[in-house]
């Protein structure tokens, strides 16, 4: 199982920080922005993020149109645009989408995931974890995803302990959470692009402050 092919659509504040963290782990990541001139600048000078989180990252791949992603055939696409662009982006992605691609919204507000699911079908990290569990010989049952989602809906929007760890610049438990799912998945040849991306994002942020 090779490394996931990743694309990031949108290079505003969120998309830029996300891109810098992901490119640090996956240099072949493709960035999608509307301004070809800005793309030329990124390709020549790289991506710089300064502040609480700082990165200076070279950029190898930039395109100005979503349809150009057909060349790189990403497995994992992050959406980091303003929400009012979402309808058009989903239309443009129709020419790129193929079964198995994971589309993850990092956009503000609620309901963007519902629109993505309506367009391309519901698929979540839970299903990756279940596939890994089955690969290890565990049978959690057919209704587990629905039970887990119901539980989370009851809990409501909240910040988990890992968010507070990062805020305090403390070590996180990612190695024993997402990291273990990825480790066991590799041992059993189970594809987990969402968990790989999530784990590496947390590791990149954590390493950035722990290695200072």
N, C-alpha and C positions, 0 to 999 in steps of 0.2 A: 504494500500500500504506500504510494508516493505522497509527497506533500500536496496539500490542497492548492488549487489554482484560485486566487482571490482577486476580486475587483471591488473597488469602492467608488460609488457614484455620489458626487457632491464634495466640494472642497472648501466649504465654509469653516467656521471655527471647529465644529464637531468633527467634520470629515478630515480636516488637516491633522488634528491630534490623533485620530483613529488611524489615519494613513501612516503617520510617523511611527506609531507603535507597532503596526502590523508589518511594515516594510523592514523594520529592524529584525524581524524573525523570518519574513518571506520577501526577499528582495525582488522577486518577479511579479509582485502584486501590480495590477493595472489600475491606474487612477483615471477617473472619467470626470472631466470638467467641461464647461461650455466655452471657455476662452482658449483658443489655440495659442495665443500669445503667452498666456500664463503657463500653458503646458510647456512651451519652449523654454521658459525661464526655469521651470521645475526640472526639466531634463538636463539643463546646463549647470544649474546651481544647487539643485537638491531642495529638500524640504526642511525648513527650520521652524521649530516650535520653542518658544521661551516662556518662562514663567514658573509656576509650581512644578510643572513637568517640562523638561527641556530635551529636545532632540535635534540633531543635525543629520539628516538622512538623505543619501543619494536616491534619485528616482530614475528607474530604468524604463518604465512603460507609462505612457499617457495617451489617451484618446479623447476626442472632443464629441464623439457621438456614441450612444449606447450600442447601436447596431455593429460597431466595430469590435465589440466584445466577442463576436462570432469567431474572430481569429484566435483569441486566447482560450476560448471555451472554459470560463470559470466554473468552479464547483460551488463557490461561496460568494455571494454578492451582498455587500453592505450598502444600505441606502442612507445617505447622510445629507440629503437636501432639505429645503424647506417643505413643509407638508403640502403647501398649495401646488407643488410640482408633482405630487405623487401620482395623480391620475394619468398624466402624460408619460411619466416614467414607466408605469406599469404597462401602458400601451406599447411603448418602445421595447420593453423587455419581452413582449410576445414573440418577437423575432429571434430572441436570444435564448429564451427559456427552453430547457429540455428536462425530462424526468430525472430527478436526483439532485438538481440544483437547489441549494438552500438560499433563501433571500431573507436577510435580517434587517429590520428597521432600527435605526438609531435616532429616529426623528423625534421631535418634541410632541407632547400630547398623547392622547389615547386613541385607539382604534385603527392605527395604521396597519397593525398586524392583521386585523380583520379584513381590510381591503386586499392585502396581499394574499391571504388565504382564500378569499372569494375568487380571486383571479387565477391563482395557480394551485390551490388546494392546501389544506392544513398539514403541516409537518413540523414537528418541534424537537427540541433537544431531548425531551423525554423518550422519544422513540429510539434515538441513538443509544441512550443508556439501557433501554430494554433490550436492544439487539446485542449489546455487550453482555448483559446478564444472561441472556439465552445462550450466547456463545460459551459462557462459563458453566452452563448446565443448570441455571436457576430458572424456575418457572414462577413468575410473579402473578400471572393470571391475566385474562383478557381485558378486564376492566380497570387495570391499574392507572393508565393514563387519565381516564375520566375522573377517577377518584382523586388523583394528585392535583389535577387542574381545579376541581371543585374545592379542595382544601385551600389552594392558593388564592382562589377567588374570595373565599371567606376571610382569609387573612388580610386582604386588601393591599393597597400600594404601601410598601414599606421599604426601609433600607436594611439589608441584612448585615451580619457582623463583619463580613469582608469589606463592605463599604467603609465601615468605621475603622478597620485596620488600615486601609489605604489612606483615609483622611488623617490618621495619626502617624502615617509613615512607619507602620509596624509590619512585621512579617505576617503574611496571610496563611491560610490553610489550603491554598489552591493545589499544592502537591498531593494532598490526600483527598481532594474533592474532584474537580475536573481532571487533574493530572492523573489520578488513578484510573478514571474511566478511559482516558486516552491510552495509558499503558496497557491495560487489559485488552482494549480494542486491538491494539497492534499485535498482541500475542495471539489473537484469534482472527486476524485479518478482517476486522469489522470496520467499515468506513464511518468516521465520526468527525466530519468537517466542522460542525458547529462547536463541538467540545474542544477540538484542537484550536480553533480560532479564539474561543473564549479563554481557554487556559493560557495561551501565549500572550493574549492581551494583558491579563492580570500579571503574568510573569514579567512582561516588559515594563509595566508600570512599577511593579514592586522592585525589580532590579534597578530601575532608574534612581530610586531614592535610597535603597539599601547599599548600593555600591559607591555612594558619595563619600 
